[in-house]
Amino acid sequence: MSSSESPMLEHGGRVLAASRRWGRPVGEWLDLSTGISPWSWIEETGFAPSASNWHTLPQDEDDALEQVAYTHYGAPALAVAGSQAAIQALPRLRAQRSRVGIATPTYAEHAAQWERAGHTVLALDPSRIDAEIWDLDVLVVCNPNNPDGRRVLQQRLLGWHATLARRRGWLVVDEAYADAEPSLSLASQAQHRGLVVLRSLGKFFGLGGARVGFVLCDEPLRRALRPLLGPWCVAGPSRAVALRALQDHAWQAQQRVRLRQTSARLAEMLTAHGLPPVGGCSLFQCVADPSAALRTAQLASRGILVRPFAPSGLRFGLPRTDADWKRLEEALAAARRPVIGP
């Protein structure tokens, strides 16, 4: 099979597929598989795009979205159809075959897209990056990381960037989960050559379906990237939603507090049921479970969808309502571990 014919990677949120497999109607599932906030900005504010947003072509350069994003993130921004669009396009901008280090384990689309574009991909444990970076052209880091919530301090990231930039290399930092922890972000530094920061409205704002993200980088790279994305790459209604959500600072402050508190509550519940998290962030908790496949099936049989990661990881997103919490706790209590040993 050629790279252009490679199947798409599996992701969370596949409720319809779970419904078909387990024979439970879509509306009866508790989906904890995506890491998307259970509180959505658009649901809580009731904002509705105007009729003109639906009827006319997106006003890509006239609606102030990228200027608002510049103000929000502190660096020039290019709007894209979710950060996934940038993940697919960026490897095509490296004219020569590059050695690309990916801090692993992490979101699998990064390695897949660099490999598909013909580059050499090296899966690197973060402890090896300092030794390997001199031989890299590109380094990709998710911060906080998905699925284990691993964090890399700004000072270390900037050191890697400085090393790469001397050789016209890139540091690509995927900050899809950084909105809840802005102190981690390198967004305001992204005007520097060789630093690319990816942001998304899907997770923190609960707007996964809007497909809005931003590439923060220097002007030459934005200019090269824009034609690859094509005209009208972000739909008009999505642009209108993003423009308003980025300016709603009171909602963002409230969201950070409740995500942090809810994630801590989830960690306590998992620990109480013999699944202490080995990592996580404000939007999910990750556990190591030698019976991950069995536990995933047990939870699915009760209508709860979680995200397994090979070989033995499970990621749990955040429940929202009291009923959701009760349902998860009952399912965890009912799930049995296989007996190990004599």
N, C-alpha and C positions, 0 to 999 in steps of 0.2 A: 504494500500500500504506500503510495507517495505521500509526502508531507501535506500536499494540498488536499488529499483525500482522508486525512486522519480524522477520526471521530472526535466530537467535542468531549472535553473532560466532564466528569460528573461533578455536580455542585449541589449545595443544599437547596431547600425550597421546592423540592419535586413532590408536592402534595398530590397532584393528579396521578403520578405514577404510583405513589404509595396507596392511594385510594383503590386503584385497579388491582394492585397486588394483594391488599389485605381485605378488600371488600367492604371498606368503610366509606361512607359519603364524604366528599371533600369538606363540607362544612362542619364535620364532626372531629376534625383533626386539630390538635394543639401543635403548631409548627415551631419547634425550638431549634431548627436546623440551620438557620441562615446567619445569625449574628446581627440581624436587623432589629433596631429598637422596636419594642412593642408599642411605643407611643409615636405616632406620626404627626409631624407638624401640620400637614394639611387637614388631617382629621380633627385635630384639637382647635385649629383656628377657623375652620370652615371656609378657608379661602377657595374661591372658584375662578379659574381663568376666564377672561371675557370671551364673548362670541368671536371677536376678531382674532383672538389667539388661535382659535380652532379653524377659522375660515381663511385667513391669509397666510402666506409663507412666512416662516420665522424671520424676524428682523435682526439678523445675526450681528450686524455692526451698529445698530441704532437703538437698541433697547436698554443699554447701559449695564447689561448683565456682567460683562467682563470688567467694567470699571468698578461695579459693586464688589465683585470677587477680589479685585486688586485691593480694595479697601479692607475687605474682610481678612484676607490672607497675608497682606503686606508685601505682595510681589505680583508682577504681571501674570495674568492668567488667560489660558485658552480654554474655552468651554468645549467639552466633548460629551459624547453619548455614554456617560458612565466611564469610570477610569479604565474599564475593560477595553474601550476603543483605543485608548492611548497605549495600553499594554500590547495590543496587536500591531499598532502602527510604529511605535518607536524602534523596534529592531530593523525596520526597513530603511531607517535613516543612517545606519552605519554602513557606509559604502563597501568597506573591506571586512572580511571575516574577522570577527572579534572573539576574544576569550572573555566569556561572561561568567562571573561568579554570582551564584544565588545563595544567600544565607538561608539554610534549610534547617528543619522542615518548614515549608511555607506554602502560600497559595500557588498551586501547581501551574496556573496559566502563565506565569512569568517564564519558567523554564520552557514550557511548550512553545510559546511564541518566539522566543529567541532561537530555539532549535529549528523551528519551522522556517525561519528566515535564513538558515544556513550557518549560524554562528556556533561556536564550541561552548557548551555550557558545563560549568563545574559546580556541583553541589557542595557547598562549603559549610561545615560547622562554624558558627561565629567565632569560636576560639582559634580557628585557623586563618581568619581573614588577614590579620596583621602580617603573617608570614607569606601569604599568597598574593597580596594585593599588588606587589611589584610586577607580577606577571599577568595582571588583568587589564583589559581595556574598559570593561564595564562591571560594576558591582550593583546588584539589586538587593535591597533590604526592605522588608515590611516592618513598620514601626508605629504602633505595637504590632507584633507579628500574629498572623493567623496560621495555625489554630492555637498556639500555646501562649499567646499574650506576651512573648518575650519583648523586652524593651532595650533599646540602645541609646545611650546618652548622647546629647547633642555634640559634646566635645569629641567623642570618638568618631561619630559620623563625619564631622567637619575635617578631622584628620585624614580619614579615608578619601574624602573629596579632594583635599589638597594634593594628596599623592597622585590620584587619578588625573586631576586637571593639568598637572605638569606635562602629561603625555597626551593631552587632548582626549582623555578618557571621561567616562560619565559615572556619577553616582546617582542611581535611581532609587528614590525612597517612596514607597507606597504607604501613604498615610490614611488609608481608608477608615481606620479606627481611631484616628488621632484627635478628632473633634472633642471627644470627652476628656482628653488630656493634652490641652494645647501647649503645655510647657515642654512636651517632647518634640514639637514640630520644628522642622527646618524651613517651613514655608516662607518666612520673611527673608531667608538667605537665598532664595531660588533665582534671583536675578544674576547670580554669579555663573560664569561659564562652566559647563560640565556638571551642574547640579540640577536634577529633574525631580520635582516633587509632585506626586499624584494625590489628588483629593477627590472625595466622593460625597454626594449628599445622600447616598442610599442608606448607610448604616445609622449614623447618629440622628439624622433628621427623619428616619423612618420613611424614606422616599425611594425605595429600591425600584419601584415600577416607573418612576419618572425618568430614569436613566440619564442622570446629570452628574458630570464630574468636571475636574479642571486639571490642566497640566500647567504647572508653575515652572518656568524656565526662562532662559535668556531669549532676546528677540530673534537672533538668527535661527535658533531651534524652533521657536514658535512659527516663524515664517516658513520653515521647511516642512513642519508638521501639518499646517493647515490644509494644503492641497490634498494630502493623503486622506483626510477626513471627509472631503467633499462638501458641497454646499448644503446648508440646512441640516447639519448633523445632529442638532438638538432641537426637538420639536417645540413649536411655539408655546403650547400650554406648559411644557416642562420648563422652558425659560422663564415664563411668568412666575411659576411657583418658586423656582430657585432664587430669582431676584428678590422676592419678598421674604423668603425664609432666611436668607443670608443677613438680612437687615433686622431680623427679630431677635435682638440681643437678650431681651427679658426671657423669652422662651428658651433660648439656648442655655442661659444660666440655670434655669429650673431643670432643664433636661440633664445637665451634667450632675446635679445633686442627686436626682432620683435614680439615674443609671448607676451611679456609684453605690448608692444604698441598696438598690435591688440586686446588683451583682454580688455584693457582700452577703446578702441574705441567701442567694442561690448557693454560694460557696459553703455557707453554714449547713444548708439542707443536704447538699451532696456529702459533706463530711459526716453528718449524722447517719447517713445511710451507707457508710463504708466506702465512699468515693471521694476522698479528699482531693481537691484540685491540684494539679501539678503546674498550672498556669492559668492565665485568664486576663481579662481587662474589664472595663466598665460595661461591655456589651455581651460577654460570654464567659463561661468557665470551661476549662478543659481538664479531663480526668484521664488517668491511665488505668485501663481495665483489661486484664488478660482474657476476660470473657466479653470483650466489646461486641462481637458479632451477635452473641446470644442476647446480651442486654439490649442491643438495638432492636432485635426482633421482639423481645418481651415488651418493650415500651411501645413498639409499633402495633402490637396486638391489642394494646389499650388506647390506640389512637394518638400516640405521642411520637413525633418525628424528631430525632436528634441526628447529629452529623458524625458518622464514624470516620476515623482516619487510620490508615494502616500504620503499624500492625496492630496497635492496641489502644488507640486514642478515641475518646468520645468528646464532642463539643456540645455544650448545652447553651442555648440562647436563653433570654430572660422571659419568665412568665409575667403576665400583666395583672390579671384579676385574682381575687381571692379564690374563685373557682378553679382557675388555672393552677394556682399553687397547691390547692388541695388535691387536684387530679394528679399532678406530678408526684407529690409526696406519697399518695396511695400507690402509684405505679412503681415507684422506687422500692417501697416496702414489699410489694408483691413480687418484684423481680428476684429470682433466686440465683445465687452463685453455684456453679458446679462444684461438687466435692473434689478437692485436690489431695492427692496422697492416699495412703492405705486406709 
